[in-house]
Amino acid sequence: MRPGGKVKATARREMSVACTLRAVLLMTLMPDADHREVLSTLLGDLVAVPWRRAHTVPSGTVFSTWRTAIGPAPLRELQRLALGAVVAEHRAAGPAAGAEVGGGLRLGALDGSVTRMPDTKANRGEFGTAGAVQAGYPQIRHLHATDAVTRATLAGDARHQHARPDPRQVRHPAARIGEFAPDGSYQAHLSGAGLTLTVRVIEYHITLDAATTPELFCLLTDLLDHVEHPAHLLADAYRWRWDGSETALREAKSTLDGAGPGTGAILRSTTPELLAQEHSAWMVATELVHAATRSAAATAAPFRKGPRAGQTVHPRHLSFTTAHRTLITTVRSGTATASLPAPARAAAHRAALDVIATARVTTDRHRHRDHKIKSRQAFAHTPRGSTTRTAPATVHVCGATAA
């Protein structure tokens, strides 16, 4: 494609469409870096070459001009292609061991989150903020669909953040329930707004340290066949939500500046068009990090000690932070290794994957703790008095026929 707007590309300019797209992708993985550091990392050792003509890293104005001229469409298309390839990869792999829900289905997760952005007039007018009162930073709302085992992004979409509806105006649906199935589940018909939806209801309790928790968990699903999709498998699958949604979102936001509670803007762009461009770049760049962990896991040696001794290493056992930093290092040295013979380049790639493959994290610790307040408030909180416990959780489906 050819950029429009104020861009006047010449042979002496380092910026191009391809260079700009790569810089935007890299920008989302370097939250503390300004445009100069991002471009210097992308250009790598080329910056130190004593060129015949004076060399300078393109200015922030030049970078922004190229970003504006390119617009969000190329990054959206790149996101479509990248995530489409991820879906095809996981579909070909089939259900993951230990995370089946019956019927040959692979377990995934779906969750939403809001992300702040610079408080400019254009952003505030386009996106608004949370709540009816226009206060705080403008926010974009995004929805992540992920694979629960690999944490790979299968789909992602962004929407404007609107005010929450008045609870007094929300119409709650009516429900009719049926008989219990042998696995303890039952079907229900939810009616409202002229529509009727048939769902299957699974109610269950969790036991920790030989004590049943006070909450009754209620799961609604459109998987109606209790033989093909037994209730206990669907109930057991809930714990994977933390890997598939909570952990995946936390990993994605770890690449952004100010992602902690109570902090300022996260995304950098000051206009809605560049926000859309940056959001797509963030989706793609995060997935490239996850792809690196999958590649590293495929070649990693099994665990040598501990409770997983002899077992295969899975992507979720590898450090996202190490993979993220290693990829930035390979980008910085990429201009040097690009001129190497193919065997030397392959060796450099293997060395990077080996670094990622050895950075392993602890999973499935069966740790359970009470809710934690994420942002400090001016008023005192009621003490909960609970401590962290380490114990496996046992699911008991209500109404299930005894074996």
N, C-alpha and C positions, 0 to 999 in steps of 0.2 A: 504494500500500500504506500501511497505518497501522502505525507502530512500536509495539512492546509494551514489556514490562519497566517500568523506572522513568521512562520519558519521559512528561512531561506537557506536551504542546505547547499553546501559546496563541498568540493573534494577535500578541503583543508579542515573541515569540521569533524570532530570525533563523534558527535551525536548523530544518530540515525534512528529509524523506527525500531529496528532490532535491539539496538543499544538501549534505547529508552525503555522498552518493554522489560528487558533484563534488569535494568536499574530499578524499576518500580517493584518487580518481584523481590529483588534483594533488599529494597528499602523496608519491606514489611518484616524482614527477618533481622533487621538491625535497628531496634527501637531507639537506641541511644546515639545513633550516628546521624550527622547532618548530611546534606547532599554531597559535600566534598568527600567525606569519608566513604559514603556509599559508592560514588563514582570511582574513587581511588581504589577501593576494594575490587570493583568490577574490572577496572583496567589492569589491576595487578602490577606486575613488573614492567609493563609498558610505560608506566609513569616515570620510571628511573632511567629509561633509555635516553642517551644524549642525542636527541633528534637534531637535524640540521636547522629546522625552524624552532623558534621558542615554543615550548609546550606548557600549557596550563590546563588544569582540570576545569571543565565547563562550570559556569557559575550557576547559582540557584535559579536565577531568572531564566537562563537558557534551558535548564532542566524543566522548569515549570511551563515554559512556552511550548516545549516539545510534548510534554504530557497533555497540555490543553489541546494541542493540534491533533494528537492521536485520538483522544477521547476514550470512553469506556468500552466501545464495541470490541476491539481486538482482545482485551483481557477477558471479556465475557465469553468470547468464542474459545479462547484458550482454556477457560474454566470448564466449558462444556466438553471440550475434547479430553481434557485431563481426567475429569471425574467420570466421563463415559468409559475411559480405559480402565479406571479403578473398578467400576461396576462389573465390566467384562472379566477382569482378573479374578474377582471374588466369586462371580457366578461359576466360572470354570473350576474353581477350587472346591466347590461344594460345601456342605455343612462342616463347621469346625468341631473337632472332637471335644466333648465336654460342654458344649454350648448349643445342643440341639433342642428344639421345641417340638419335635415329632413331625412326621410327614416330609422329611427331607428338607426342612426349612433352615436357612442360615440366620442366626440371631443378629439383629441390628438394634439401633437405638435412635430415637428422635427427640430432640430437645431444642429449646430456643434460648436466646440470650440477647441482652441489649448491650451496645457498645457506644461509648461517648465519642464525641468529635469536637473540633475547635468551635468555639462559640462565635461564629460569624453571622452576619445578617442573612446571608444566603442560606447557610446551613439551618439556622433557626427557622427561617421562613419555609424551607422545604421539608424538614424532618420534625420540627417541634421537639417537645420534651415529654417526659413521663408525667402523667397526672393532668388534671384540668387546669392547674395554675402553671403558666409558662415560666418555670424556674429551673435553675440548674443547667447543665450542659445539654445541647441537642443530642439526640440518641437515634441510632439506627437499630432496628430489630432484625435479627437473623435467625434462621432455622437450620440446624445441622442434622443431617441423616448420616449415621456412622455405622461401621461394622463393629459389633460389640467386642470382638476378640482382637482384631488388629488395630482398632481405633481409626481406621482409614475413613476419610470423608467420601461418602457415596453421593451426596447431593448437598447443596447449600443455596439458600435464597435469602435475599434481604428485602425488608419492607420498612416503611416509615413507622415511627413510633407514635401511636395515637393515644389520646386520653383514654383511660379505662372507663368502661361503661358504668353507669349508675346501677349499683346492685338492686335498687328498688325497681328498676325497669327490666331486669333480667327475668325471663319467663322460664321456670323450671319444668322439665318434661315430666309427664306421668309415666308410671311403669306398671307392667303386668308380668308376673313371674310364673314359671312352669314347675314341673316336677324335678326332683334331684336325679341326676344321672349317677351310675355306680361310682364314678370318680369324685363325687361330691359337688360337681358343678351343676348349674341349672341355667336354662335359657330365660331371657326376659325380653319384653317388647317395650321400647321407649318411644313415647309419642309426644309430639310437640310441634307447633308451627306447621301443622298439616302434614307432617312426616311421621313415619313409624320405622324404627330401626330395631332389628333383631340382633341381640348380643348374647354372649355366654358369660355368666358370672361365676367367678371363683373366689371364695372367701377362705382365708387361712390365717393362722396364728404363727408366730415365730417363737421358738424356745431357745433361750440363752442361759448357760450355766444351770440347766435343769429347771429354769423358771420361765414361764410363759409371759411374754411382753403384754402390756395392757391393750395395745392397739389391735384392732381387727383389720387386716388388710383385705381390700376388695379389688379384684382385677376384672375389668371388662375387656372382652375380645370378640372379634368377628370370626375367629376360628371355632366353628360350631361343633365340629366332629370330636366328641370326647374320646373316641377310640384312636383316631389318628393323632390327636393332640391332647394327651392326658393332662389332667389338671395339675398334677404334681410337677410335670416338666415346665409348664407355663409359670407356675408359682416359683419354682427354682430359678427360672430365667431372670427374675426381677433383679437379682443382685448384679447381673451383668450390666444393668443400666449405669452403674457407677463407672465402670470401665468405658462403656460405649458412649455415654453422654457427659457425665460430670468430669471425668478425667480427660476425655478428648477435648472438651471446651477449655479446661484449664491449661492443657498443653498448647492449644491454639493461641490463647490469650497471653501466654508467657512470652510470645515473640513481639508483643506490643508494649509501647511505653505507657507507664501509669496504669497498669491493669489491676492494681490492688484496690480494695474498697476505699472509698472516700478520697480518691485521688482525682486528678484532672483529666484532660482529654486523652484519648487513646489513639484513635486514627488521626492522621496529620492533615488531611486535605481540607481546604477552606471553601470549596465549592461543591455542590451536589454532584456535578459531573465527575470531578476528580475523586470524590468519595466513592462513587460506583466503581471507578477504575481501581482504586486502592483496595476496595473490599474483594473484588474478584482476584486481584493479585495476592491478597492475603490467603484466600481459599487455596489457590494453586500452590503458593510457596509452602504453606503448612503441609499440604498433601505430598509435596516433594520430599519433605523431611520424613513423613511417615513411610513413603516409598523406600527411602534409604534404610529405615529400620527393618522393613520387610526383606530387602535384599541382604542385609547383614545377617538377619536371623536365618535365612536360607542356607548360609554358609558357616554359621557359628557352630563351634564344637558343643556337644551336650554339656550340661552342668556336671561338674566334677565332684562337688560335695554339697552338703546341706540336704534338706528334705526333697529336693528335686534332682538329686544325684542320678546321672544316667539318662535324665529326661531331655527331650528336645527343647531348644530355646525358641520361644515364640516372640513376635514383634513387641508385644506388650511387656516383655521382660527386659527390654532394652531402653536405655535412657533417651528420652526425647531431647533433653537439653544437650547431651553430648552429640547426638546426631545433628542437631541444629548448628552447634558451634563448628563441628567438623565440616559440614557443607560450606559454611562461610570461608573456612580455611582453604578448602579445595577451589572455591571461586577465586580467592585471592591469588592462588598459585596456578590457576588454570591457564592464564596467558603464557606461562613458562612451559607447562607440560604439554600444551597444544602442539608445540613444534617438535616434541619428542617422537621417536618411532613408536609404532603401535604397541609393541610388547612393553615398552617403558611406561606408556600411558595406562595400559591395563594393570601394570604393577602398582602404579600410583593409586588407581581406583580401588584395587584390592586392599592396599594399605589403609585407605580411608574407611572401608567397610570393616576391616579388622579392628580399628579403633572403636567403632560403634558396637561391634559384636561383643567386645569385652566389657562394655559399660553396662552392667546389669543392675536392675532394681528389684526390690522385694515386692512381691504381689501376694494376694490372698492371705493376708495376715490374720483374718477373722477378728479385726479390731472394731469394737463398737463403742461409740461415745455419744453423749447427749449433744443437742444442737449447740452451735457456737455462734455468738454474735460476731459478724464480720467487720462491723464498723463501729468505732467508739461513739457513744452517745453522751449528751450532756447530763442525762439523768442516770440514777443508779439502777442496776438490774437486780431482779430477784435471784438470790443464789440458788443454784440447782442442786448442788451437793453430790453430784454423780461423778464417778471416775471412769477412765477408759478401761474397758474389759477386753480380754483376748479369749475368745471362745468360738467354736464353730456354731453356726446357726442351723436349726432344724425346722423345716417347714411342716406344718400340720394342716392339711386341707379339711375344712369343716364339711361335715356331711358325707365324707368318703366311707365306702363300705370297707369294713375291716377285712384284712387279708385272711 
